[in-house]
Amino acid sequence: MRIGVRNTYIPNHIRLTAALHFYATGSFLRDIGQDFVCPMSKSTLCLVIKEVTFIIQDKLMQKYIRFPTSADEQNIVKQRFFNATGFPGVIGAVDCTHIKIKKPHIEVEHCYRNRKGYFSKNVQLICDFDLKILGCYARYGGSTHDAFIWENSAIKKFLEVNHRQNNDSIWLLGDSGYPLQPWLMTPFRNSENASQRTFNAKHINARNCIERLNGVLKKVFACLSFERGLMVSPAYAGSIVNVCCVLHNYRKNHNLPMPEVQEHQQTETDSSDLYSTISVLNEGRRVRESITRNYFH
């Protein structure tokens, strides 16, 4: 044994391996600790995973998860969406996904019980057409409506200010659970003509990337799957979600293969236009009608 080195010392590469093993498999800590690659006690493993999680979140999240803010970045994303789907002006698709967690303290458990009856974090994700994550917001509990999370997100505020200042033709795509806004296009609830039906069909096709992203994340990082769930506190669960999103973009940047996932059919959800003021809603309708008239007539 080297002098000055404790016999309980765990090399950094073993720490990282143990954490990656947990993210990828969602295995119980005891199973990971008994693995021959990273043998350690359950208590030590718990500390190691938390340490690695916070390091990756604090040091790498802003580097690997960035929303396109410059005109050049936005034009690249817009052109990719348009070439693939024929839908103009799109710089991303937004949706929320539920990540199962353990039952929180009784004082706050109502914040995390979702409409399906289990406890979860409701995580807002934004991605481009190629499933690169542009935004991850893992703050809120499962009882929080998708539209409320959107209204309180930094990206919504950025797009609103951008529209007010520049009136640029850029927007995200959201399902009918989101409010129609000039910077957030939702489908027509009751399509009245062929142009509106074409708009809805193109919208579904372009927005499908966020559905595929949700499937890929939970397949690559099994700790996020419903079958496993994150049996940790809500705040810590949000950090693990953030890290899995960072690692997903790292995989994308290095061209690692993505698994095939079954595409989910879009389902109707309650409209949340109530989150928009009348002026914003009317401006959103004007923009949507302009897209329909100019591109899908």
matplotlib code that plots the C-alpha trace (Angstrom):
import matplotlib.pyplot as plt

x = [0.0, 1.3, 1.8, -0.8, -3.4, -6.3, -7.2, -10.8, -9.7, -11.7, -10.1, -12.0, -12.5, -14.2, -16.5, -17.5, -18.0, -20.3, -22.4, -22.7, -23.7, -26.5, -27.8, -27.7, -29.3, -31.3, -30.2, -30.5, -27.4, -26.7, -26.5, -24.1, -21.9, -21.5, -20.6, -17.0, -16.3, -17.0, -17.3, -18.1, -20.6, -24.1, -23.5, -20.3, -21.9, -24.7, -22.2, -20.2, -23.2, -24.4, -20.9, -20.6, -24.1, -23.5, -20.1, -21.5, -24.5, -22.5, -19.6, -21.1, -24.8, -24.3, -21.7, -23.8, -27.4, -27.7, -30.7, -29.9, -29.8, -27.9, -29.4, -26.9, -27.6, -31.4, -31.2, -29.4, -32.1, -34.9, -33.5, -33.2, -36.8, -38.0, -36.0, -37.3, -40.9, -41.8, -42.8, -41.1, -39.6, -39.3, -36.3, -37.5, -40.3, -41.4, -43.1, -43.1, -42.4, -43.0, -40.1, -41.3, -39.8, -40.3, -43.0, -41.9, -42.5, -46.2, -46.1, -45.3, -46.5, -49.6, -47.1, -45.7, -48.8, -49.6, -53.0, -52.1, -51.8, -48.0, -45.4, -43.2, -41.2, -42.8, -39.8, -40.0, -37.7, -37.0, -35.1, -34.2, -35.2, -32.2, -33.1, -30.4, -31.7, -31.9, -33.5, -34.2, -36.3, -36.7, -37.8, -41.6, -43.6, -45.9, -49.1, -47.9, -49.5, -47.2, -48.4, -47.6, -44.1, -43.7, -45.0, -42.3, -39.4, -36.5, -36.8, -40.3, -39.2, -36.3, -38.6, -41.2, -38.5, -37.1, -40.5, -41.2, -37.8, -37.3, -40.6, -38.5, -40.3, -39.2, -41.2, -41.4, -44.0, -46.2, -49.2, -52.7, -51.9, -49.9, -51.2, -51.1, -48.5, -46.6, -43.5, -45.3, -47.3, -50.0, -52.4, -55.9, -58.3, -61.2, -59.7, -62.2, -60.6, -57.9, -55.2, -55.8, -55.8, -52.5, -51.1, -52.0, -50.5, -47.2, -47.2, -47.5, -44.8, -42.4, -43.2, -42.7, -39.0, -39.8, -41.9, -39.0, -36.6, -38.6, -38.5, -34.8, -33.9, -35.8, -34.4, -30.7, -31.0, -33.1, -32.9, -35.5, -37.9, -41.2, -40.3, -37.3, -38.0, -35.7, -36.0, -34.4, -35.6, -37.4, -34.5, -31.9, -34.1, -34.1, -30.3, -30.1, -32.5, -30.2, -27.2, -28.9, -29.8, -26.1, -24.9, -27.5, -26.1, -22.6, -23.6, -25.1, -21.9, -19.8, -22.2, -22.9, -25.9, -29.4, -31.8, -35.0, -38.1, -41.7, -43.3, -46.2, -49.4, -50.2, -53.1, -55.4, -55.0, -56.9, -56.2, -54.4, -55.0, -56.1, -52.3, -52.2, -53.6, -56.1, -53.6, -51.0, -53.5, -54.8, -51.2, -50.5, -53.6, -52.4, -49.0, -50.6, -53.0, -50.1, -48.1, -51.2, -51.9, -48.3, -47.1, -50.1, -52.7]
y = [0.0, 3.5, 5.8, 8.6, 6.6, 5.1, 1.5, 2.7, 5.0, 4.5, 5.7, 8.3, 6.1, 3.5, 6.2, 7.3, 3.7, 3.0, 6.1, 5.4, 1.8, 3.1, 5.6, 3.0, 0.1, 1.6, -1.4, -1.4, 0.0, -3.4, -5.0, -2.4, -2.5, -6.3, -5.9, -7.0, -3.8, -1.5, -3.5, -1.3, -1.1, 0.2, 3.3, 4.1, 3.6, 6.0, 8.7, 8.1, 8.3, 11.5, 13.0, 12.2, 13.4, 16.8, 17.2, 16.4, 18.7, 21.6, 21.4, 20.1, 20.9, 24.5, 23.2, 20.3, 21.6, 25.0, 26.6, 28.3, 32.0, 33.4, 33.9, 31.5, 28.7, 29.2, 29.1, 25.8, 24.2, 25.8, 24.6, 21.1, 21.0, 22.5, 20.1, 17.1, 18.1, 21.1, 23.1, 26.5, 28.5, 25.6, 25.8, 22.9, 20.8, 20.9, 18.4, 17.1, 13.6, 12.0, 10.4, 8.2, 8.9, 7.4, 8.8, 12.2, 13.7, 13.8, 17.6, 17.9, 14.6, 16.3, 18.3, 15.1, 12.8, 13.0, 12.3, 8.6, 8.3, 7.7, 10.1, 11.8, 14.7, 16.4, 17.2, 19.7, 18.8, 20.7, 19.1, 19.7, 17.4, 15.1, 14.6, 16.9, 18.3, 22.1, 22.6, 20.5, 21.8, 19.2, 21.4, 20.6, 17.8, 15.5, 17.4, 20.5, 21.1, 21.2, 24.7, 26.1, 24.7, 26.3, 29.7, 29.7, 28.5, 30.7, 29.6, 30.9, 34.2, 34.4, 33.6, 36.2, 38.9, 37.9, 38.2, 41.6, 43.0, 41.4, 39.9, 37.0, 34.1, 31.4, 29.2, 25.9, 23.2, 22.0, 19.8, 21.0, 21.0, 24.1, 27.6, 29.0, 31.8, 33.6, 31.7, 28.4, 26.8, 24.3, 22.4, 23.5, 21.9, 21.7, 21.9, 23.4, 23.0, 21.1, 23.7, 23.4, 19.6, 19.8, 22.1, 19.6, 16.7, 18.6, 19.7, 16.1, 15.0, 17.8, 17.5, 13.7, 14.2, 15.1, 11.9, 9.9, 11.7, 10.7, 7.1, 7.1, 8.7, 6.1, 3.3, 4.3, 5.5, 2.8, 4.6, 7.0, 4.2, 3.7, 0.1, 1.3, 4.8, 7.1, 6.0, 9.3, 12.7, 14.9, 17.4, 14.7, 13.0, 16.3, 16.3, 12.7, 13.7, 16.6, 14.4, 11.8, 14.7, 15.8, 12.3, 12.0, 15.0, 13.8, 10.6, 12.6, 14.8, 11.6, 9.9, 7.0, 4.8, 5.6, 2.8, 2.4, 3.3, 2.7, 6.0, 7.1, 8.4, 12.0, 12.1, 15.0, 16.9, 19.7, 23.1, 25.6, 28.8, 30.2, 30.7, 33.3, 36.8, 37.7, 39.7, 37.0, 34.4, 36.5, 37.2, 33.4, 32.8, 35.4, 33.7, 30.2, 31.4, 33.0, 29.7, 27.8, 30.3, 30.6, 27.0, 24.6, 26.1]
z = [0.0, -0.9, 2.0, 2.2, 0.2, 2.1, 1.4, 0.9, -2.0, -5.1, -8.4, -10.4, -13.4, -11.2, -9.7, -13.2, -14.3, -11.4, -12.0, -15.7, -14.9, -12.7, -15.3, -18.1, -16.2, -13.3, -11.3, -7.6, -5.8, -4.2, -7.6, -9.0, -5.9, -6.3, -10.0, -10.7, -12.6, -9.7, -6.4, -3.4, -0.6, -1.1, 1.1, -0.7, -4.1, -3.1, -2.3, -5.5, -7.8, -6.1, -6.4, -10.1, -10.8, -9.3, -11.0, -14.5, -13.9, -12.6, -15.0, -18.3, -18.5, -19.9, -22.3, -23.8, -23.5, -25.3, -26.9, -30.3, -29.6, -32.6, -36.0, -37.6, -35.1, -35.5, -39.3, -39.3, -37.1, -39.1, -42.4, -41.1, -40.0, -43.2, -45.4, -43.5, -42.9, -45.0, -41.8, -41.8, -38.9, -36.5, -34.1, -31.8, -30.4, -26.8, -24.6, -21.0, -19.9, -16.4, -14.6, -11.8, -8.3, -4.8, -2.6, -1.2, 2.2, 3.0, 3.2, -0.5, -1.9, -3.6, -5.7, -7.2, -7.7, -11.4, -13.0, -13.5, -9.7, -9.3, -8.0, -10.7, -11.9, -14.9, -17.1, -20.0, -22.9, -26.1, -29.1, -32.7, -35.5, -34.9, -31.2, -29.9, -26.6, -26.6, -23.2, -20.1, -17.2, -14.4, -11.6, -11.2, -9.8, -11.6, -10.7, -12.6, -15.9, -19.0, -19.9, -16.5, -16.7, -20.2, -18.9, -16.2, -18.4, -19.4, -23.1, -23.3, -21.9, -24.4, -27.4, -26.2, -25.9, -29.2, -30.9, -29.3, -30.4, -33.8, -34.8, -36.2, -37.8, -35.3, -33.1, -31.2, -31.9, -29.0, -28.8, -27.9, -24.2, -24.8, -25.4, -28.9, -29.0, -31.8, -30.7, -30.0, -32.7, -31.7, -34.0, -35.0, -32.6, -35.1, -38.6, -41.0, -44.4, -46.3, -45.5, -41.8, -42.0, -44.0, -41.3, -38.6, -40.5, -41.1, -37.4, -36.2, -38.5, -37.4, -33.7, -33.7, -32.9, -29.3, -28.9, -30.2, -27.9, -24.8, -25.9, -26.7, -23.3, -21.3, -23.4, -23.2, -19.6, -17.9, -14.6, -16.1, -17.2, -15.5, -14.7, -12.6, -11.5, -9.5, -5.9, -4.6, -3.4, -6.0, -6.2, -6.6, -9.2, -11.2, -11.2, -12.4, -15.3, -16.2, -16.3, -18.5, -20.9, -20.9, -21.6, -24.4, -26.2, -25.6, -27.4, -30.2, -30.5, -30.8, -33.3, -31.0, -32.3, -31.0, -30.4, -32.4, -30.5, -31.4, -32.5, -30.3, -31.9, -30.8, -28.4, -27.8, -24.6, -23.0, -24.5, -22.4, -24.3, -20.9, -20.2, -23.0, -22.9, -25.6, -27.5, -27.4, -28.5, -31.4, -32.5, -32.4, -34.5, -37.0, -37.3, -37.6, -40.3, -42.1, -42.1, -43.3, -46.1, -47.4, -47.1, -46.9, -49.1]

ax = plt.figure().add_subplot(projection="3d")
ax.plot(x, y, z, "-o")
ax.set_aspect("equal")
plt.show()
